[in-house]
Amino acid sequence: MTSVETGRDYREVACDDLPETQAEQRAFSVGAAGHGERLDKLLVEHAAEFSRSHLQGLIERGLVTVDGVPARTASRRLKAGQSVLIELQPTEECLAFTPEPMSLAIVFEDEQLIVIDKPAGLVVHPAPGNWRGTLLNGLLAHHRGAAQLPRAGVVHRLDKDTSGLMVVAKTLQSMTALVRAIAAREVRREYLAVAHGVLPAAPFQVEAPIGRDPVSRVRMAVVGSGKAARTDVTRIAADGRFSAALCRLHSGRTHQIRVHLASRGHPLLADALYGGAPSLGMTRQALHAARLGFEHPVSGQALLFEAALPADLQSAWQQVAGAAALPLQSG
């Protein structure tokens, strides 16, 4: 991925070498040196810009022929003199960075930035298993300048199943300024959460480094070798089984609130990755980015945005907090 400063393209080489909207046919004859070699090995030699796994996928799809007949087995041994034809298709990663019109819940927009209220279930950035239908695809369709920015202007992310506010840059100048403001902890990010157990009545801090879980690579954990992370937690209400809380980030580590609360024995409702069980109607982690504040990267104007809880979390919150007012619309 490129640096914010240069604005260079962030796609793989294969995306640059192969048009994204069409296939390319490439043919070769097996020479004496290739006699007895595996089909997939020879394909790598003649299409080196693609990974071996991608080329094996083309074989499985019948897009590689040997002497005019589809070859379905990557391990097939070839003979000198045989003719091979490959119908090269763009990689999934390459196709991921294409515009896809979608409805975006835009809270604010000007020439420099967009503030979006992301729904739960929307992936922010393409990744294995989610190459299409991401927020990045929607941004590429929303405005032309997104294609010229690293990650289409995304400067921070929310997990797939976390809802709420995100700011996205529309120019390189704004992207650079926003990235620096986040790094300097000048961006105000507050979340509403419902967790298992009864949190302490007094506001408290969780200051513990976060890094990759040494046992499970899909999880994060509090580890001594991790990056510094701090979360301020204020309990709004508790009913004996669950707590409704306001969490403020002072850093932005992956899964930070989820990890910090779980480390204290209070995983979020329905957060299966960190020990939370479905309850109160929640089938996704009970976390919502409710407030976002920062200085406009060009005008310097102080901006503050708030997003109401979505229906599922609103219902869970009310079951715990009752008539207690949501801690929004205030300083």
Steps between C-alpha positions, in 0.01 A plus 500: 500500500625846422580786732250781544762749393557368147147407404634212290273219388446237771405206277708195416725492193264255330230768503725739311617243248161353414193708407239455771207476260626231264696178487824439317593182318860385522636197313828308510646170392669269747873489431749229580573657839133481590456133415365318806432821695170573677249713314466757778878542522526578129209744525688695766798527265282640220275721714734609777289801601240264646523280808512123466173464691323738260627304200390175662155653532497570126580133438211390722265730308599345167677811377824316413514263204768255392488414130152655488356296787424657843754385758334475842794370704777735615737208563472365145842427346554650158694374200733687269318633197159537664315830451360684800247783488416703812202732529636740759240661724561787743556395860225543757719760669522694175125490441445609859606856424215579262211743547174353629210742543340460841288700739723686745360656818682832464486719810720778360685566176698780342785516248753369753334219694197281563358386834308173468273312741610145415244224548593175673594231250679730256870420455714814471791373290535200265670197653496124454139384514368851437644621172184674379214701648719693743483864603811561291314377190218738581738793545658433161154531345400801709769743386764493229786618720483188718686300235803728539527451876653215700216279629254737326552749784424267792703626797359277775280193505212348688466124531247339267242456775561833673265777394545876511701800394806509276678788330639447150730740316423619147837663430860405571544819705210408728604137520848591616363746758241255634750214528733726696216623725401142582862408573528806729178392677327822401191327362220439750348152464233381742309173488192361667522136606306234689720252686459189711518547876488804723766760423639714786273790586783753490657594163824311438778458248635190335857571398651180363705425186324316218656265248428185305384211719791251513256207500240610243608721211144621437483657845671790669600488866661692784865407458816656635650536153189675362444865420395743772122536527266684734122491531294712741183323616195656667217278615163652413280229646506138618225248571693229685583298188607762247641851486442787259813709459662794326855428379745761381806406296836666560661271242361297215628144516323219320201377707612728783175541697408135447840383626526742793155421640545126448833519683309631802248216481232703321480392134245674282168333437511264199875552452580131453864569413566634851261291707176693468172309464192607301243662731234772512439447130860577399653268241801723427740669738319770698720792398414829326723797411262765630706820507778630278674835542798661325626821346426542132832424327484814282279762670595405856132512604409280796263227385298264720265231374267258677323191370197339664513135595373258233183308586663181633737678736235756596278215619780332697606832653147578619465154657806577714471876552124542499413868489859610558591766248759417237824690568482698178406853398737633761862595541 
